[in-house]
Amino acid sequence: MSIRGTMMRGGVGGLVAGFLLLIAAPAMADSPAELISSFRLKHGEVRVVRDATLDRIAMDQAKAMAAKDDLSHDALGPFNRRVAPAGAGRAAENIAYGYDNFEKTLGQWIDSSGHRKNLLLHNASRVGIASARNASGKRTYWAMVIAGDYEPKGKGKTKDKEPLVAVRREAAPASKPKSESKPKSSNCHVKLLGLCI
């Protein structure tokens, strides 16, 4: 057999083996941003993409929680201060610990009303996701930061629309009778700094 024949058979065999591996291999899992986007699209929201700044913010939070072995939004300080470098108009954070993979962690968040609300942050466009293990390596901490831009002023509002919280005020009489405007001198025993006692 010639060298060319050996190369052809090896090349074809290699192609066949590679093809079989592709068929037999499980489909690659979607990225965290794709999983979040899929969930958001099912609920009428827009896709999100990974953002390097939000990834760093999430990683800093995950590492801080792992270092302290404490699930806390304040492990590294207040969220609004930590998220400021992202320049977002609106942002939210989800944290968790326990699962080693993101799919199961996302499932936890979807099943929790508060976390679910954050995942569905209106018009969010960017997301950062990170995980870190505690010192013993037995617990994985997760942090996700999702952000959107500022909402344009007046969007969805009309001039005659009532505010969300209104204070009802009683109408004041047009004018007070003169007898009510000043205390009577006969009732005043001592006048101190304009007060009648």
C-alpha positions as a LaTeX table, in Angstrom:
\begin{tabular}{lrrr}
\hline
Residue & $x$ (\AA) & $y$ (\AA) & $z$ (\AA) \\
\hline
Met1 & 0.00 & 0.00 & 0.00 \\
Ser2 & 1.30 & 3.42 & $-0.86$ \\
Ile3 & 1.80 & 6.29 & 1.56 \\
Arg4 & $-1.00$ & 8.15 & $-0.19$ \\
Gly5 & $-3.44$ & 5.27 & 0.39 \\
Thr6 & $-2.52$ & 5.12 & 4.07 \\
Met7 & $-3.02$ & 8.86 & 4.45 \\
Met8 & $-6.39$ & 8.71 & 2.68 \\
Arg9 & $-7.60$ & 5.86 & 4.87 \\
Gly10 & $-6.28$ & 7.58 & 8.03 \\
Gly11 & $-7.79$ & 10.90 & 6.95 \\
Val12 & $-11.20$ & 9.36 & 6.20 \\
Gly13 & $-11.04$ & 7.29 & 9.37 \\
Gly14 & $-10.17$ & 10.41 & 11.33 \\
Leu15 & $-13.07$ & 12.30 & 9.82 \\
Val16 & $-15.47$ & 9.44 & 10.57 \\
Ala17 & $-14.19$ & 9.16 & 14.15 \\
Gly18 & $-14.48$ & 12.94 & 14.65 \\
Phe19 & $-18.01$ & 12.92 & 13.23 \\
Leu20 & $-19.02$ & 10.07 & 15.54 \\
Leu21 & $-17.59$ & 11.94 & 18.53 \\
Leu22 & $-19.62$ & 15.02 & 17.63 \\
Ile23 & $-22.80$ & 12.96 & 17.38 \\
Ala24 & $-22.14$ & 11.02 & 20.59 \\
Ala25 & $-21.01$ & 14.04 & 22.64 \\
Pro26 & $-23.75$ & 15.76 & 24.62 \\
Ala27 & $-24.76$ & 19.17 & 23.38 \\
Met28 & $-22.72$ & 21.92 & 24.97 \\
Ala29 & $-24.59$ & 23.70 & 27.74 \\
Asp30 & $-25.76$ & 27.22 & 27.04 \\
Ser31 & $-23.79$ & 30.03 & 28.62 \\
Pro32 & $-25.28$ & 31.71 & 31.71 \\
Ala33 & $-26.19$ & 34.80 & 29.68 \\
Glu34 & $-27.98$ & 32.63 & 27.11 \\
Leu35 & $-29.89$ & 30.80 & 29.85 \\
Ile36 & $-30.95$ & 34.07 & 31.46 \\
Ser37 & $-31.88$ & 35.54 & 28.06 \\
Ser38 & $-33.97$ & 32.48 & 27.24 \\
Phe39 & $-35.89$ & 32.88 & 30.50 \\
Arg40 & $-36.31$ & 36.62 & 29.90 \\
Leu41 & $-37.55$ & 36.17 & 26.33 \\
Lys42 & $-40.22$ & 33.70 & 27.53 \\
His43 & $-41.50$ & 36.45 & 29.84 \\
Gly44 & $-41.51$ & 39.35 & 27.39 \\
Glu45 & $-38.15$ & 40.90 & 28.25 \\
Val46 & $-35.10$ & 41.50 & 26.04 \\
Arg47 & $-31.85$ & 39.52 & 25.82 \\
Val48 & $-28.85$ & 40.25 & 28.01 \\
Val49 & $-25.18$ & 39.95 & 27.09 \\
Arg50 & $-22.16$ & 39.40 & 29.32 \\
Asp51 & $-20.50$ & 42.59 & 30.44 \\
Ala52 & $-16.88$ & 42.67 & 31.64 \\
Thr53 & $-17.53$ & 45.35 & 34.29 \\
Leu54 & $-20.54$ & 43.50 & 35.70 \\
Asp55 & $-18.58$ & 40.21 & 35.60 \\
Arg56 & $-15.86$ & 41.86 & 37.72 \\
Ile57 & $-18.44$ & 43.26 & 40.18 \\
Ala58 & $-20.06$ & 39.81 & 40.46 \\
Met59 & $-16.67$ & 38.10 & 40.89 \\
Asp60 & $-15.63$ & 40.52 & 43.64 \\
Gln61 & $-18.92$ & 39.82 & 45.46 \\
Ala62 & $-18.66$ & 36.03 & 45.03 \\
Lys63 & $-15.05$ & 36.03 & 46.28 \\
Ala64 & $-15.95$ & 38.21 & 49.29 \\
Met65 & $-18.81$ & 35.89 & 50.27 \\
Ala66 & $-16.58$ & 32.82 & 49.83 \\
Ala67 & $-13.78$ & 34.39 & 51.89 \\
Lys68 & $-16.20$ & 35.17 & 54.73 \\
Asp69 & $-18.21$ & 31.97 & 54.09 \\
Asp70 & $-21.30$ & 34.17 & 54.41 \\
Leu71 & $-24.17$ & 34.65 & 51.97 \\
Ser72 & $-24.71$ & 38.40 & 52.18 \\
His73 & $-25.39$ & 41.23 & 49.74 \\
Asp74 & $-23.22$ & 43.40 & 51.98 \\
Ala75 & $-20.18$ & 41.10 & 52.11 \\
Leu76 & $-18.21$ & 43.69 & 50.14 \\
Gly77 & $-20.23$ & 46.79 & 50.97 \\
Pro78 & $-23.53$ & 48.30 & 49.83 \\
Phe79 & $-24.72$ & 47.21 & 46.40 \\
Asn80 & $-25.32$ & 50.72 & 45.03 \\
Arg81 & $-21.69$ & 51.65 & 45.77 \\
Arg82 & $-20.33$ & 48.40 & 44.30 \\
Val83 & $-22.37$ & 48.70 & 41.08 \\
Ala84 & $-21.56$ & 52.40 & 40.47 \\
Pro85 & $-18.62$ & 51.65 & 38.09 \\
Ala86 & $-21.08$ & 49.98 & 35.69 \\
Gly87 & $-22.79$ & 53.31 & 35.00 \\
Ala88 & $-26.18$ & 51.60 & 34.98 \\
Gly89 & $-29.46$ & 53.41 & 35.43 \\
Arg90 & $-31.00$ & 50.37 & 37.11 \\
Ala91 & $-29.36$ & 47.25 & 38.48 \\
Ala92 & $-30.15$ & 44.25 & 40.64 \\
Glu93 & $-28.15$ & 41.47 & 42.25 \\
Asn94 & $-28.90$ & 37.82 & 42.94 \\
Ile95 & $-26.69$ & 35.71 & 45.19 \\
Ala96 & $-26.76$ & 32.04 & 46.15 \\
Tyr97 & $-24.63$ & 29.19 & 47.40 \\
Gly98 & $-24.74$ & 25.44 & 47.20 \\
Tyr99 & $-24.85$ & 24.27 & 43.60 \\
Asp100 & $-21.69$ & 23.77 & 41.57 \\
Asn101 & $-23.35$ & 24.61 & 38.24 \\
Phe102 & $-25.16$ & 27.68 & 37.03 \\
Glu103 & $-28.23$ & 25.90 & 35.62 \\
Lys104 & $-29.27$ & 24.65 & 39.07 \\
Thr105 & $-28.50$ & 28.02 & 40.65 \\
Leu106 & $-30.63$ & 29.75 & 38.02 \\
Gly107 & $-33.42$ & 27.30 & 38.84 \\
Gln108 & $-33.25$ & 28.39 & 42.50 \\
Trp109 & $-33.55$ & 32.03 & 41.47 \\
Ile110 & $-36.45$ & 31.37 & 39.10 \\
Asp111 & $-38.33$ & 29.62 & 41.92 \\
Ser112 & $-37.89$ & 32.60 & 44.27 \\
Ser113 & $-40.17$ & 35.58 & 43.61 \\
Gly114 & $-37.62$ & 38.25 & 44.56 \\
His115 & $-34.80$ & 36.69 & 42.56 \\
Arg116 & $-37.17$ & 36.07 & 39.64 \\
Lys117 & $-38.12$ & 39.75 & 39.65 \\
Asn118 & $-34.42$ & 40.67 & 39.40 \\
Leu119 & $-33.91$ & 38.24 & 36.50 \\
Leu120 & $-36.78$ & 39.99 & 34.72 \\
Leu121 & $-35.49$ & 43.53 & 35.36 \\
His122 & $-37.28$ & 45.59 & 32.71 \\
Asn123 & $-35.17$ & 46.42 & 29.65 \\
Ala124 & $-31.96$ & 45.08 & 31.22 \\
Ser125 & $-29.30$ & 44.59 & 28.58 \\
Arg126 & $-26.19$ & 43.45 & 30.46 \\
Val127 & $-25.34$ & 40.79 & 32.98 \\
Gly128 & $-22.34$ & 39.65 & 35.01 \\
Ile129 & $-22.09$ & 36.20 & 36.59 \\
Ala130 & $-19.42$ & 34.70 & 38.79 \\
Ser131 & $-18.82$ & 31.96 & 41.33 \\
Ala132 & $-16.18$ & 31.29 & 43.97 \\
Arg133 & $-15.53$ & 28.48 & 46.44 \\
Asn134 & $-14.98$ & 28.92 & 50.15 \\
Ala135 & $-11.63$ & 28.04 & 51.74 \\
Ser136 & $-12.61$ & 24.41 & 52.35 \\
Gly137 & $-13.75$ & 24.08 & 48.73 \\
Lys138 & $-17.04$ & 22.57 & 49.88 \\
Arg139 & $-19.34$ & 25.52 & 49.17 \\
Thr140 & $-19.77$ & 27.48 & 45.93 \\
Tyr141 & $-21.03$ & 31.06 & 46.12 \\
Trp142 & $-22.73$ & 32.69 & 43.13 \\
Ala143 & $-23.32$ & 36.34 & 42.29 \\
Met144 & $-25.23$ & 37.76 & 39.34 \\
Val145 & $-25.54$ & 41.46 & 38.56 \\
Ile146 & $-28.05$ & 42.51 & 35.91 \\
Ala147 & $-28.28$ & 46.08 & 34.64 \\
Gly148 & $-30.16$ & 48.36 & 32.30 \\
Asp149 & $-29.90$ & 51.95 & 31.26 \\
Tyr150 & $-31.88$ & 54.83 & 32.68 \\
Glu151 & $-35.53$ & 54.94 & 31.61 \\
Pro152 & $-36.26$ & 58.03 & 29.50 \\
Lys153 & $-38.08$ & 60.71 & 31.50 \\
Gly154 & $-41.79$ & 60.79 & 30.93 \\
Lys155 & $-41.92$ & 57.38 & 29.27 \\
Gly156 & $-45.39$ & 55.97 & 29.70 \\
Lys157 & $-46.59$ & 58.99 & 31.67 \\
Thr158 & $-49.17$ & 61.55 & 30.70 \\
Lys159 & $-49.62$ & 65.03 & 32.13 \\
Asp160 & $-53.01$ & 64.33 & 33.68 \\
Lys161 & $-52.03$ & 60.99 & 35.21 \\
Glu162 & $-52.12$ & 60.82 & 39.02 \\
Pro163 & $-48.83$ & 60.15 & 40.81 \\
Leu164 & $-48.37$ & 56.69 & 42.30 \\
Val165 & $-48.65$ & 58.10 & 45.83 \\
Ala166 & $-50.90$ & 61.08 & 46.32 \\
Val167 & $-51.53$ & 63.04 & 49.50 \\
Arg168 & $-55.12$ & 64.18 & 49.91 \\
Arg169 & $-55.37$ & 67.68 & 51.30 \\
Glu170 & $-58.42$ & 69.32 & 52.76 \\
Ala171 & $-59.37$ & 72.61 & 51.19 \\
Ala172 & $-58.63$ & 75.57 & 53.49 \\
Pro173 & $-61.33$ & 78.18 & 54.03 \\
Ala174 & $-60.92$ & 81.24 & 51.81 \\
Ser175 & $-60.48$ & 83.54 & 54.81 \\
Lys176 & $-60.47$ & 83.08 & 58.52 \\
Pro177 & $-62.76$ & 85.14 & 60.73 \\
Lys178 & $-60.81$ & 87.83 & 62.52 \\
Ser179 & $-61.67$ & 86.39 & 65.88 \\
Glu180 & $-59.72$ & 83.22 & 64.98 \\
Ser181 & $-56.71$ & 84.95 & 63.52 \\
Lys182 & $-55.45$ & 86.40 & 66.80 \\
Pro183 & $-55.94$ & 85.19 & 70.33 \\
Lys184 & $-58.13$ & 87.34 & 72.51 \\
Ser185 & $-56.18$ & 89.42 & 74.96 \\
Ser186 & $-58.43$ & 88.35 & 77.84 \\
Asn187 & $-57.25$ & 84.75 & 77.38 \\
Cys188 & $-53.61$ & 85.76 & 77.37 \\
His189 & $-51.95$ & 85.68 & 80.77 \\
Val190 & $-48.32$ & 85.90 & 79.66 \\
Lys191 & $-46.98$ & 86.79 & 76.23 \\
Leu192 & $-43.56$ & 85.34 & 75.64 \\
Leu193 & $-41.79$ & 85.43 & 72.26 \\
Gly194 & $-45.11$ & 85.97 & 70.49 \\
Leu195 & $-46.78$ & 83.07 & 72.29 \\
Cys196 & $-49.83$ & 83.63 & 74.38 \\
Ile197 & $-49.82$ & 81.46 & 77.48 \\
\hline
\end{tabular}
